[in-house]
């Protein structure tokens, strides 16, 4: 399977967990270094806005070597207006010890 296909599948699974509010399982998609240094509290704080998302879909993946750039379309309800809005979100995924992880600073 091509890296783009693997990363698209993993990135969508990660988004699905965020949509479900399952931050503990979603954290497992971050790099081992992030998990060791930051943990669940920082990760949850970073993604608190995901609670307002209606939908999140991977729209594209471009890989070069052990790094991939992932485009995601996030749809959410705008606060107070009742309108739905969609915005683009970019993520970087990297290969560590043979597995792909979302790279967070």
PyMOL CGO cylinders between C-alpha atoms (Angstrom):
from pymol import cmd
from pymol.cgo import CYLINDER

trace = [
    CYLINDER, 0.00, 0.00, 0.00, 1.31, 3.48, -0.89, 0.3, 1, 1, 1, 1, 1, 1,
    CYLINDER, 1.31, 3.48, -0.89, 2.27, 5.83, 1.97, 0.3, 1, 1, 1, 1, 1, 1,
    CYLINDER, 2.27, 5.83, 1.97, -0.45, 8.27, 0.85, 0.3, 1, 1, 1, 1, 1, 1,
    CYLINDER, -0.45, 8.27, 0.85, -3.11, 5.56, 1.29, 0.3, 1, 1, 1, 1, 1, 1,
    CYLINDER, -3.11, 5.56, 1.29, -1.80, 4.49, 4.70, 0.3, 1, 1, 1, 1, 1, 1,
    CYLINDER, -1.80, 4.49, 4.70, -1.59, 8.05, 5.98, 0.3, 1, 1, 1, 1, 1, 1,
    CYLINDER, -1.59, 8.05, 5.98, -5.03, 8.99, 4.60, 0.3, 1, 1, 1, 1, 1, 1,
    CYLINDER, -5.03, 8.99, 4.60, -6.57, 6.03, 6.42, 0.3, 1, 1, 1, 1, 1, 1,
    CYLINDER, -6.57, 6.03, 6.42, -4.74, 6.80, 9.69, 0.3, 1, 1, 1, 1, 1, 1,
    CYLINDER, -4.74, 6.80, 9.69, -5.48, 10.53, 9.49, 0.3, 1, 1, 1, 1, 1, 1,
    CYLINDER, -5.48, 10.53, 9.49, -9.20, 9.85, 8.95, 0.3, 1, 1, 1, 1, 1, 1,
    CYLINDER, -9.20, 9.85, 8.95, -9.25, 7.41, 11.89, 0.3, 1, 1, 1, 1, 1, 1,
    CYLINDER, -9.25, 7.41, 11.89, -7.57, 10.11, 14.00, 0.3, 1, 1, 1, 1, 1, 1,
    CYLINDER, -7.57, 10.11, 14.00, -10.20, 12.67, 12.94, 0.3, 1, 1, 1, 1, 1, 1,
    CYLINDER, -10.20, 12.67, 12.94, -13.03, 10.22, 13.69, 0.3, 1, 1, 1, 1, 1, 1,
    CYLINDER, -13.03, 10.22, 13.69, -11.72, 9.75, 17.23, 0.3, 1, 1, 1, 1, 1, 1,
    CYLINDER, -11.72, 9.75, 17.23, -11.52, 13.52, 17.73, 0.3, 1, 1, 1, 1, 1, 1,
    CYLINDER, -11.52, 13.52, 17.73, -15.10, 13.88, 16.46, 0.3, 1, 1, 1, 1, 1, 1,
    CYLINDER, -15.10, 13.88, 16.46, -16.19, 11.23, 18.97, 0.3, 1, 1, 1, 1, 1, 1,
    CYLINDER, -16.19, 11.23, 18.97, -14.35, 13.04, 21.77, 0.3, 1, 1, 1, 1, 1, 1,
    CYLINDER, -14.35, 13.04, 21.77, -12.14, 10.03, 22.39, 0.3, 1, 1, 1, 1, 1, 1,
    CYLINDER, -12.14, 10.03, 22.39, -8.92, 11.91, 23.09, 0.3, 1, 1, 1, 1, 1, 1,
    CYLINDER, -8.92, 11.91, 23.09, -7.19, 9.00, 24.82, 0.3, 1, 1, 1, 1, 1, 1,
    CYLINDER, -7.19, 9.00, 24.82, -7.40, 6.80, 21.71, 0.3, 1, 1, 1, 1, 1, 1,
    CYLINDER, -7.40, 6.80, 21.71, -6.69, 9.75, 19.38, 0.3, 1, 1, 1, 1, 1, 1,
    CYLINDER, -6.69, 9.75, 19.38, -3.50, 10.48, 21.33, 0.3, 1, 1, 1, 1, 1, 1,
    CYLINDER, -3.50, 10.48, 21.33, -2.12, 7.13, 20.16, 0.3, 1, 1, 1, 1, 1, 1,
    CYLINDER, -2.12, 7.13, 20.16, -1.86, 8.61, 16.64, 0.3, 1, 1, 1, 1, 1, 1,
    CYLINDER, -1.86, 8.61, 16.64, 0.72, 11.18, 17.83, 0.3, 1, 1, 1, 1, 1, 1,
    CYLINDER, 0.72, 11.18, 17.83, 4.46, 10.50, 17.75, 0.3, 1, 1, 1, 1, 1, 1,
    CYLINDER, 4.46, 10.50, 17.75, 5.97, 8.53, 20.63, 0.3, 1, 1, 1, 1, 1, 1,
    CYLINDER, 5.97, 8.53, 20.63, 8.03, 11.62, 21.52, 0.3, 1, 1, 1, 1, 1, 1,
    CYLINDER, 8.03, 11.62, 21.52, 4.89, 13.78, 21.83, 0.3, 1, 1, 1, 1, 1, 1,
    CYLINDER, 4.89, 13.78, 21.83, 3.15, 11.21, 24.03, 0.3, 1, 1, 1, 1, 1, 1,
    CYLINDER, 3.15, 11.21, 24.03, 6.21, 10.92, 26.28, 0.3, 1, 1, 1, 1, 1, 1,
    CYLINDER, 6.21, 10.92, 26.28, 6.74, 14.67, 26.60, 0.3, 1, 1, 1, 1, 1, 1,
    CYLINDER, 6.74, 14.67, 26.60, 3.24, 16.14, 26.58, 0.3, 1, 1, 1, 1, 1, 1,
    CYLINDER, 3.24, 16.14, 26.58, 0.57, 13.55, 27.34, 0.3, 1, 1, 1, 1, 1, 1,
    CYLINDER, 0.57, 13.55, 27.34, -3.22, 13.58, 27.43, 0.3, 1, 1, 1, 1, 1, 1,
    CYLINDER, -3.22, 13.58, 27.43, -3.75, 16.92, 29.20, 0.3, 1, 1, 1, 1, 1, 1,
    CYLINDER, -3.75, 16.92, 29.20, -1.87, 18.98, 26.61, 0.3, 1, 1, 1, 1, 1, 1,
    CYLINDER, -1.87, 18.98, 26.61, -3.36, 16.95, 23.77, 0.3, 1, 1, 1, 1, 1, 1,
    CYLINDER, -3.36, 16.95, 23.77, -6.93, 17.44, 25.01, 0.3, 1, 1, 1, 1, 1, 1,
    CYLINDER, -6.93, 17.44, 25.01, -6.37, 21.17, 25.52, 0.3, 1, 1, 1, 1, 1, 1,
    CYLINDER, -6.37, 21.17, 25.52, -4.98, 21.43, 21.98, 0.3, 1, 1, 1, 1, 1, 1,
    CYLINDER, -4.98, 21.43, 21.98, -8.10, 19.80, 20.47, 0.3, 1, 1, 1, 1, 1, 1,
    CYLINDER, -8.10, 19.80, 20.47, -10.86, 21.21, 22.67, 0.3, 1, 1, 1, 1, 1, 1,
    CYLINDER, -10.86, 21.21, 22.67, -12.46, 22.85, 19.59, 0.3, 1, 1, 1, 1, 1, 1,
    CYLINDER, -12.46, 22.85, 19.59, -13.12, 19.44, 18.03, 0.3, 1, 1, 1, 1, 1, 1,
    CYLINDER, -13.12, 19.44, 18.03, -16.24, 19.24, 20.21, 0.3, 1, 1, 1, 1, 1, 1,
    CYLINDER, -16.24, 19.24, 20.21, -17.93, 21.72, 17.85, 0.3, 1, 1, 1, 1, 1, 1,
    CYLINDER, -17.93, 21.72, 17.85, -17.02, 19.89, 14.64, 0.3, 1, 1, 1, 1, 1, 1,
    CYLINDER, -17.02, 19.89, 14.64, -19.83, 18.24, 12.66, 0.3, 1, 1, 1, 1, 1, 1,
    CYLINDER, -19.83, 18.24, 12.66, -17.55, 16.52, 10.18, 0.3, 1, 1, 1, 1, 1, 1,
    CYLINDER, -17.55, 16.52, 10.18, -13.84, 16.15, 9.39, 0.3, 1, 1, 1, 1, 1, 1,
    CYLINDER, -13.84, 16.15, 9.39, -12.65, 14.52, 6.18, 0.3, 1, 1, 1, 1, 1, 1,
    CYLINDER, -12.65, 14.52, 6.18, -9.21, 13.97, 4.71, 0.3, 1, 1, 1, 1, 1, 1,
    CYLINDER, -9.21, 13.97, 4.71, -9.20, 15.70, 1.32, 0.3, 1, 1, 1, 1, 1, 1,
    CYLINDER, -9.20, 15.70, 1.32, -5.64, 15.05, 0.19, 0.3, 1, 1, 1, 1, 1, 1,
    CYLINDER, -5.64, 15.05, 0.19, -2.26, 13.58, 1.11, 0.3, 1, 1, 1, 1, 1, 1,
    CYLINDER, -2.26, 13.58, 1.11, 1.13, 14.36, -0.42, 0.3, 1, 1, 1, 1, 1, 1,
    CYLINDER, 1.13, 14.36, -0.42, 4.16, 12.39, 0.75, 0.3, 1, 1, 1, 1, 1, 1,
    CYLINDER, 4.16, 12.39, 0.75, 7.88, 12.82, 0.24, 0.3, 1, 1, 1, 1, 1, 1,
    CYLINDER, 7.88, 12.82, 0.24, 10.11, 10.30, 1.95, 0.3, 1, 1, 1, 1, 1, 1,
    CYLINDER, 10.11, 10.30, 1.95, 9.11, 9.85, 5.58, 0.3, 1, 1, 1, 1, 1, 1,
    CYLINDER, 9.11, 9.85, 5.58, 6.94, 12.99, 5.70, 0.3, 1, 1, 1, 1, 1, 1,
    CYLINDER, 6.94, 12.99, 5.70, 3.41, 13.60, 4.49, 0.3, 1, 1, 1, 1, 1, 1,
    CYLINDER, 3.41, 13.60, 4.49, 1.28, 16.74, 4.34, 0.3, 1, 1, 1, 1, 1, 1,
    CYLINDER, 1.28, 16.74, 4.34, -2.40, 16.03, 4.97, 0.3, 1, 1, 1, 1, 1, 1,
    CYLINDER, -2.40, 16.03, 4.97, -5.27, 18.35, 4.01, 0.3, 1, 1, 1, 1, 1, 1,
    CYLINDER, -5.27, 18.35, 4.01, -8.45, 18.02, 6.05, 0.3, 1, 1, 1, 1, 1, 1,
    CYLINDER, -8.45, 18.02, 6.05, -11.80, 19.75, 5.59, 0.3, 1, 1, 1, 1, 1, 1,
    CYLINDER, -11.80, 19.75, 5.59, -13.51, 20.46, 8.92, 0.3, 1, 1, 1, 1, 1, 1,
    CYLINDER, -13.51, 20.46, 8.92, -17.19, 21.43, 9.02, 0.3, 1, 1, 1, 1, 1, 1,
    CYLINDER, -17.19, 21.43, 9.02, -18.61, 23.06, 12.13, 0.3, 1, 1, 1, 1, 1, 1,
    CYLINDER, -18.61, 23.06, 12.13, -21.55, 25.12, 13.37, 0.3, 1, 1, 1, 1, 1, 1,
    CYLINDER, -21.55, 25.12, 13.37, -20.63, 28.79, 13.78, 0.3, 1, 1, 1, 1, 1, 1,
    CYLINDER, -20.63, 28.79, 13.78, -21.17, 30.11, 17.28, 0.3, 1, 1, 1, 1, 1, 1,
    CYLINDER, -21.17, 30.11, 17.28, -24.44, 31.97, 17.72, 0.3, 1, 1, 1, 1, 1, 1,
    CYLINDER, -24.44, 31.97, 17.72, -25.42, 32.20, 14.05, 0.3, 1, 1, 1, 1, 1, 1,
    CYLINDER, -25.42, 32.20, 14.05, -26.55, 28.67, 13.32, 0.3, 1, 1, 1, 1, 1, 1,
    CYLINDER, -26.55, 28.67, 13.32, -24.64, 28.65, 10.04, 0.3, 1, 1, 1, 1, 1, 1,
    CYLINDER, -24.64, 28.65, 10.04, -22.40, 25.79, 9.02, 0.3, 1, 1, 1, 1, 1, 1,
    CYLINDER, -22.40, 25.79, 9.02, -18.87, 26.62, 7.90, 0.3, 1, 1, 1, 1, 1, 1,
    CYLINDER, -18.87, 26.62, 7.90, -16.05, 24.52, 6.43, 0.3, 1, 1, 1, 1, 1, 1,
    CYLINDER, -16.05, 24.52, 6.43, -12.37, 25.32, 6.80, 0.3, 1, 1, 1, 1, 1, 1,
    CYLINDER, -12.37, 25.32, 6.80, -9.17, 23.64, 5.71, 0.3, 1, 1, 1, 1, 1, 1,
    CYLINDER, -9.17, 23.64, 5.71, -6.75, 22.23, 8.22, 0.3, 1, 1, 1, 1, 1, 1,
    CYLINDER, -6.75, 22.23, 8.22, -3.23, 21.00, 7.48, 0.3, 1, 1, 1, 1, 1, 1,
    CYLINDER, -3.23, 21.00, 7.48, -1.39, 18.29, 9.38, 0.3, 1, 1, 1, 1, 1, 1,
    CYLINDER, -1.39, 18.29, 9.38, 2.10, 16.85, 9.03, 0.3, 1, 1, 1, 1, 1, 1,
    CYLINDER, 2.10, 16.85, 9.03, 2.53, 13.10, 9.46, 0.3, 1, 1, 1, 1, 1, 1,
    CYLINDER, 2.53, 13.10, 9.46, 5.90, 11.46, 9.86, 0.3, 1, 1, 1, 1, 1, 1,
    CYLINDER, 5.90, 11.46, 9.86, 7.15, 7.90, 9.79, 0.3, 1, 1, 1, 1, 1, 1,
    CYLINDER, 7.15, 7.90, 9.79, 8.75, 6.73, 13.04, 0.3, 1, 1, 1, 1, 1, 1,
    CYLINDER, 8.75, 6.73, 13.04, 10.04, 3.18, 13.45, 0.3, 1, 1, 1, 1, 1, 1,
    CYLINDER, 10.04, 3.18, 13.45, 7.94, 1.98, 10.51, 0.3, 1, 1, 1, 1, 1, 1,
    CYLINDER, 7.94, 1.98, 10.51, 4.62, 3.58, 11.58, 0.3, 1, 1, 1, 1, 1, 1,
    CYLINDER, 4.62, 3.58, 11.58, 2.97, 6.87, 10.61, 0.3, 1, 1, 1, 1, 1, 1,
    CYLINDER, 2.97, 6.87, 10.61, 2.06, 9.47, 13.25, 0.3, 1, 1, 1, 1, 1, 1,
    CYLINDER, 2.06, 9.47, 13.25, 0.69, 13.00, 13.30, 0.3, 1, 1, 1, 1, 1, 1,
    CYLINDER, 0.69, 13.00, 13.30, 3.51, 15.38, 14.17, 0.3, 1, 1, 1, 1, 1, 1,
    CYLINDER, 3.51, 15.38, 14.17, 2.66, 17.94, 16.84, 0.3, 1, 1, 1, 1, 1, 1,
    CYLINDER, 2.66, 17.94, 16.84, 5.10, 20.42, 18.36, 0.3, 1, 1, 1, 1, 1, 1,
]
cmd.load_cgo(trace, "trace")
